[in-house]
Amino acid sequence: MKKIILLITLFLVACSSQEEPVSNFEVTFLIKCDTLLGNLDKIDEIKHSLIPDNGIIYENYALEAYEGESVFDILLRVTRDNKIHMEYVDTPIYNSAYIEGINNLYEFDAGNLSGWTYRVNDVFPNYGCSQYKVQAGDIVEWIYVYDKMLF
């Protein structure tokens, strides 16, 4: 009986060590609120200091990403690693995370329709950030938008 258990254990160890490593690749990743630069009147004066002079909160042209990683996964990793404030809620009905605030800029800070949205390769996907899996070479942008802003 001990031999059978040993053989099964050896087989399981051999099988698990033959798994292919998760591939990685590069994406461009930005978090920006440059839409507010010419529209500071849309946001409370107390928040003006949160807006960088160039409107870029985070920028990396060669960020390492991993197969199966979502736009949300990368945002979570980037904000944690760079100590950028980020607040979100899980929305089970949409099976995705909803971003409430980044860098202490929150939804509704610049009006009833303001908040954070994302685009990938200049396209605003019509589904949640947890659902969008990144691919090699993607350009992922988190953008703060305000009332009546045209995309």
Summary of the structure (lengths in Angstrom):
residues: 151
radius of gyration: 20.5
end to end distance: 67.6
largest distance: 77.2
contacts: 404
relative contact order: 0.21
helix: 26%
strand: 34%
